[in-house]
Amino acid sequence: MLNILVHGASGRMGQMVCRILQNETPDMVLAAQVSPDLAENAEKGIFASLEQNTVLADCVIDFSHHTAAPNLAAYCAEHKLPLVVGTTAHTEAELAAIKDAAKTVPVFRSANMSIGVAFLAEIGKRAAALFPNADIEIIEKHHNQKLDVPSGTALLLADRISEARSDAEYVIGRHENGKRKPQEIGIHSLRLGSEVGSHEIIIATGAETLTLRHDAEDRRLFAEGALAAARFIVKQKAGLYDMRDMLTKEASL
Ligand SMILES: NC(=O)c1ccc[n+]([C@@H]2O[C@H](COP(=O)([O-])OP(=O)(O)OC[C@H]3O[C@@H](n4cnc5c(N)ncnc54)[C@H](O)[C@@H]3O)[C@@H](O)[C@H]2O)c1
């Protein structure tokens, strides 16, 4: 039985992970919930900070705020806790802290925990290689409470496409007059109502246009992906892992 600590437990994603852990996972249990806006109740495993937590967990699942990353990463390294990071929008310094922790414990990080998006990234990269001169633009849509722009997933998709295009230049929210340069990857963000998350890669050669799209229907998708990542990461050695590692190593996914 895996004891899971959910970091960012009071948020949209944190609550979803907790709900699944409380009702649907015979192999995992919700051991602790940590969020600065939770009223502390040690008996129920609820804490306002990691420092106040008294529960021994086997793995941490994080859907919080990027600024929490250095403290979270140091805590996991110190307590030898495998870590699943679902939070997005980390700065270079925050990413460095996560990578540092990965020298001591296994860390899984993905801006999108859905298998469908992992597949979208893969075929986006393949399409970029297949059409080296095509214009590529990414459009993402999210709910009106989302903080980071563009979404971590849009950047993840652009990063994968860039693996096939070494000269790629990101243009975030195109707003200046002038012709588009061939190496640009345009990234556009819409914020609308309760949209869970939609990502579209458009690849246009001039003669044909390919549109690859993923729509998340329910954020349960990401919570289930994070739980699959927790099952995966507790079996790994120290290091940094992502969806590609999980999908290649876990035949069941
Ligand atoms: N990887 C994925 O598949 C995926 C999917 C959805 C959302 N996300 C990302 O997950 C993160 C959370 O998303 P959300 O929609 O649940 O956000 P939210 O705003 O609803 O929840 C954020 C939670 O983090 C907590 N928090 C804020 N600062 C904190 C700190 N310093 N330490 C600990 N907890 C802190 C808040 O109290 C809250 O509980 C965002 O970065 C979002 O982009 C990732």
The ligand as an SDF file (V2000), in Angstrom:
LIG
                    3D

 44 48  0  0  0  0  0  0  0  0999 V2000
    0.4880   18.3300  -15.1410 N   0  0  0  0  0  0  0  0  0  0  0  0
   -0.8220   18.3420  -15.4100 C   0  0  0  0  0  0  0  0  0  0  0  0
   -1.3770   17.4190  -16.0450 O   0  0  0  0  0  0  0  0  0  0  0  0
   -1.6560   19.5050  -14.9160 C   0  0  0  0  0  0  0  0  0  0  0  0
   -3.0490   19.5030  -15.0810 C   0  0  0  0  0  0  0  0  0  0  0  0
   -3.7650   20.5690  -14.5280 C   0  0  0  0  0  0  0  0  0  0  0  0
   -3.1080   21.5890  -13.8500 C   0  0  0  0  0  0  0  0  0  0  0  0
   -1.7510   21.5550  -13.7580 N   0  0  0  0  0  0  0  0  0  0  0  0
   -0.9980   22.5650  -13.0070 C   0  0  0  0  0  0  0  0  0  0  0  0
   -1.1290   22.2410  -11.6220 O   0  0  0  0  0  0  0  0  0  0  0  0
   -1.0550   23.4430  -10.8450 C   0  0  0  0  0  0  0  0  0  0  0  0
   -2.2740   23.5490   -9.9460 C   0  0  0  0  0  0  0  0  0  0  0  0
   -3.4210   23.6770  -10.7570 O   0  0  0  0  0  0  0  0  0  0  0  0
   -4.8680   23.8960  -10.1010 P   0  0  0  0  0  0  0  0  0  0  0  0
   -5.7970   24.1460  -11.2350 O   0  0  0  0  0  0  0  0  0  0  0  0
   -5.1520   22.7890   -9.1480 O   0  0  0  0  0  0  0  0  0  0  0  0
   -4.5890   25.2410   -9.2940 O   0  0  0  0  0  0  0  0  0  0  0  0
   -5.3770   25.8270   -8.0190 P   0  0  0  0  0  0  0  0  0  0  0  0
   -5.0500   27.2770   -8.0160 O   0  0  0  0  0  0  0  0  0  0  0  0
   -6.7980   25.3950   -8.0410 O   0  0  0  0  0  0  0  0  0  0  0  0
   -4.6700   25.1020   -6.7790 O   0  0  0  0  0  0  0  0  0  0  0  0
   -3.3690   25.3980   -6.3500 C   0  0  0  0  0  0  0  0  0  0  0  0
   -3.1550   24.8150   -4.9670 C   0  0  0  0  0  0  0  0  0  0  0  0
   -1.8060   25.0560   -4.5680 O   0  0  0  0  0  0  0  0  0  0  0  0
   -1.8160   25.5890   -3.2500 C   0  0  0  0  0  0  0  0  0  0  0  0
   -0.6260   26.4150   -3.0550 N   0  0  0  0  0  0  0  0  0  0  0  0
   -0.3990   27.6730   -3.4870 C   0  0  0  0  0  0  0  0  0  0  0  0
    0.8210   28.0700   -3.0990 N   0  0  0  0  0  0  0  0  0  0  0  0
    1.3730   27.0270   -2.4300 C   0  0  0  0  0  0  0  0  0  0  0  0
    2.6000   26.8310   -1.7610 C   0  0  0  0  0  0  0  0  0  0  0  0
    3.5380   27.7850   -1.7400 N   0  0  0  0  0  0  0  0  0  0  0  0
    2.8190   25.6260   -1.1740 N   0  0  0  0  0  0  0  0  0  0  0  0
    1.8940   24.6580   -1.2010 C   0  0  0  0  0  0  0  0  0  0  0  0
    0.7070   24.7800   -1.8080 N   0  0  0  0  0  0  0  0  0  0  0  0
    0.4550   25.9600   -2.4130 C   0  0  0  0  0  0  0  0  0  0  0  0
   -3.1080   26.3560   -3.1470 C   0  0  0  0  0  0  0  0  0  0  0  0
   -3.4710   26.5450   -1.7860 O   0  0  0  0  0  0  0  0  0  0  0  0
   -4.0480   25.3990   -3.8720 C   0  0  0  0  0  0  0  0  0  0  0  0
   -4.4070   24.3410   -3.0050 O   0  0  0  0  0  0  0  0  0  0  0  0
   -0.9060   24.5910  -11.8500 C   0  0  0  0  0  0  0  0  0  0  0  0
    0.4770   24.8540  -12.0180 O   0  0  0  0  0  0  0  0  0  0  0  0
   -1.4700   23.9870  -13.1390 C   0  0  0  0  0  0  0  0  0  0  0  0
   -0.9690   24.6060  -14.3000 O   0  0  0  0  0  0  0  0  0  0  0  0
   -1.0150   20.5380  -14.2630 C   0  0  0  0  0  0  0  0  0  0  0  0
  1  2  1  0
  2  3  2  0
  2  4  1  0
  4  5  1  0
  4 44  2  0
  5  6  2  0
  6  7  1  0
  7  8  2  0
  8  9  1  0
  8 44  1  0
  9 10  1  0
  9 42  1  0
 10 11  1  0
 11 12  1  0
 11 40  1  0
 12 13  1  0
 13 14  1  0
 14 15  2  0
 14 16  1  0
 14 17  1  0
 17 18  1  0
 18 19  2  0
 18 20  1  0
 18 21  1  0
 21 22  1  0
 22 23  1  0
 23 24  1  0
 23 38  1  0
 24 25  1  0
 25 26  1  0
 25 36  1  0
 26 27  1  0
 26 35  1  0
 27 28  2  0
 28 29  1  0
 29 30  1  0
 29 35  2  0
 30 31  1  0
 30 32  2  0
 32 33  1  0
 33 34  2  0
 34 35  1  0
 36 37  1  0
 36 38  1  0
 38 39  1  0
 40 41  1  0
 40 42  1  0
 42 43  1  0
M  CHG  2   8   1  16  -1
M  END
$$$$
